[in-house]
Amino acid sequence: MRTDAQRARIAVAAVFAVHGAVSGSLATRIPWLQDHLRLTPAELGFALFCPALGAFVAMPMAARLAHRYGGRPATRVLLALWCAALALPALAPGLAWLCAAFLLFGAAAGMCDVTMNAQGVIVERRLERSIMSGLHGMWSVGGLAGAGAGVVAAQAGIDARLHHAVMALVLLAAGAAAGRALPDTRPEPGEQAPPRFAVPSRAILAIGAVGFCATFAEGASQNWAAVYIKEVAGGGDGVAAACYAIFALSMAVTRLAGDLIVRRLGPIATVRLGGLLATAGGIVVVAGRTPPLGIAGFALLGLGVAVVVPLTFAAGGNATAAPGQGVAGVATITYLSGLIAPAATGWIAHATSLPAAFGLIAVITLAGVLLAGALRPRPAPAPAAAAVAKPAVL
């Protein structure tokens, strides 16, 4: 039994890595898409809003798919769709088609995100120890690998249509191989199916609020760290790019090591410690107007928020009878945060300044510290049995 659980853990980790590799493969060829379609910055910004919108709309349906077809088949099919969708954006002949491709791309990404995190929760239960941070660390590793291949392809002048078609096939094969050992979870006899669009319970909303705080800081830092270093701290283009790389690397390393911290401190103390580190990082970013201090601040932000989202997914999956339903609720809230964080940061910076925007982000991460108690383990509700009609008494 333990061996089966370990095999399932390796399979889920591989699925996370493949999912991340698709994301990393696309991210490096966005400039090619902009040049190929002659998009203005505003048009590109609108197109890049579509993947998150597609994910936000589709994610609540993922738990029902997993209930109907089983966790393993649903995850394998959705991962295959996500890998295949990588080829679509580069084939788009214009902005409208690109937006449609990104909507499908985001829907597949978000639904697969829900089912694979639910699989992670199930394996974590079987192993009786934290593994979610490490799984998200593998997603980061996959993203870095996909991005690395994309950099090589871009430097070699390879057309993105060919690059993404080849990567889609490679990742389809890798995902199919990894999915064979996923746990084959099926609903209990008589268990009611989750609703097509699951409305989060009060407990899920509280857990999601913690994830919202961390994702807001993550999204803002990912999109504005390089700009901050260049415009506020006075760094050059290379230093600005290095700041983003250090931020991403700090998140990846922390997630890979995060499970050891969670096992020692527990999820609530880990989230509180991370929130305090992130708040300290935000303060350093605001107060230090030099590249070294700015980079150090963003590295602290990455260290602080890295394990929060994995822990909120785990808490959400354990707070409901069907793990996918709880994960879907938390994921929807965190994706909403990811949708608004980059734009909100820009609006606040336009109205005041970038340091003021990151001062607000430090306040938001501190709010996550205060809300961390929502991750306290609680017994999940028992699966609801289907109603059985009783014969009338004559």
KAZINOR-V75632 format. One record per residue. N is the residue number from 1. SS is DSSP state (H for helix, E for strand, L for the rest). Layout:
BEGIN
n & ss
N & SS
N & SS
END
This chain:
BEGIN
n & ss
1 & L
2 & H
3 & H
4 & H
5 & H
6 & H
7 & H
8 & H
9 & H
10 & H
11 & H
12 & H
13 & H
14 & H
15 & H
16 & H
17 & H
18 & H
19 & H
20 & H
21 & H
22 & H
23 & H
24 & H
25 & H
26 & H
27 & H
28 & L
29 & L
30 & H
31 & H
32 & H
33 & H
34 & H
35 & H
36 & H
37 & H
38 & L
39 & L
40 & L
41 & H
42 & H
43 & H
44 & H
45 & H
46 & H
47 & H
48 & H
49 & H
50 & H
51 & H
52 & H
53 & H
54 & H
55 & H
56 & H
57 & H
58 & H
59 & H
60 & H
61 & H
62 & H
63 & H
64 & H
65 & H
66 & H
67 & H
68 & H
69 & H
70 & L
71 & H
72 & H
73 & H
74 & H
75 & H
76 & H
77 & H
78 & H
79 & H
80 & H
81 & H
82 & H
83 & H
84 & H
85 & H
86 & L
87 & L
88 & H
89 & H
90 & H
91 & H
92 & L
93 & L
94 & L
95 & H
96 & H
97 & H
98 & H
99 & H
100 & H
101 & H
102 & H
103 & H
104 & H
105 & H
106 & H
107 & H
108 & H
109 & H
110 & H
111 & H
112 & H
113 & H
114 & H
115 & H
116 & H
117 & H
118 & H
119 & H
120 & H
121 & H
122 & H
123 & H
124 & H
125 & H
126 & H
127 & H
128 & L
129 & L
130 & L
131 & L
132 & H
133 & H
134 & H
135 & H
136 & H
137 & H
138 & H
139 & H
140 & H
141 & H
142 & H
143 & H
144 & H
145 & H
146 & H
147 & H
148 & H
149 & H
150 & H
151 & H
152 & H
153 & H
154 & H
155 & H
156 & L
157 & L
158 & L
159 & L
160 & H
161 & H
162 & H
163 & H
164 & H
165 & H
166 & H
167 & H
168 & H
169 & H
170 & H
171 & H
172 & H
173 & H
174 & H
175 & H
176 & H
177 & H
178 & H
179 & H
180 & L
181 & L
182 & L
183 & L
184 & L
185 & L
186 & L
187 & L
188 & L
189 & L
190 & L
191 & E
192 & L
193 & L
194 & L
195 & L
196 & L
197 & L
198 & L
199 & L
200 & L
201 & L
202 & H
203 & H
204 & H
205 & H
206 & H
207 & H
208 & H
209 & H
210 & H
211 & H
212 & H
213 & H
214 & H
215 & H
216 & H
217 & H
218 & H
219 & H
220 & H
221 & H
222 & H
223 & H
224 & H
225 & H
226 & H
227 & H
228 & H
229 & H
230 & H
231 & H
232 & L
233 & L
234 & L
235 & L
236 & L
237 & H
238 & H
239 & H
240 & H
241 & H
242 & H
243 & H
244 & H
245 & H
246 & H
247 & H
248 & H
249 & H
250 & H
251 & H
252 & H
253 & H
254 & H
255 & H
256 & H
257 & H
258 & H
259 & H
260 & H
261 & H
262 & H
263 & H
264 & H
265 & H
266 & L
267 & H
268 & H
269 & H
270 & H
271 & H
272 & H
273 & H
274 & H
275 & H
276 & H
277 & H
278 & H
279 & H
280 & H
281 & H
282 & H
283 & H
284 & H
285 & H
286 & H
287 & H
288 & L
289 & L
290 & L
291 & H
292 & H
293 & H
294 & H
295 & H
296 & H
297 & H
298 & H
299 & H
300 & H
301 & H
302 & H
303 & H
304 & H
305 & H
306 & L
307 & L
308 & H
309 & H
310 & H
311 & H
312 & H
313 & H
314 & H
315 & H
316 & H
317 & H
318 & H
319 & L
320 & L
321 & L
322 & L
323 & H
324 & H
325 & H
326 & H
327 & H
328 & H
329 & H
330 & H
331 & H
332 & H
333 & H
334 & H
335 & H
336 & H
337 & H
338 & H
339 & H
340 & H
341 & H
342 & H
343 & H
344 & H
345 & H
346 & H
347 & H
348 & H
349 & H
350 & H
351 & H
352 & L
353 & L
354 & H
355 & H
356 & H
357 & H
358 & H
359 & H
360 & H
361 & H
362 & H
363 & H
364 & H
365 & H
366 & H
367 & H
368 & H
369 & H
370 & H
371 & H
372 & H
373 & H
374 & H
375 & H
376 & L
377 & L
378 & L
379 & L
380 & L
381 & L
382 & L
383 & L
384 & L
385 & E
386 & L
387 & L
388 & L
389 & L
390 & L
391 & L
392 & L
393 & L
394 & L
END
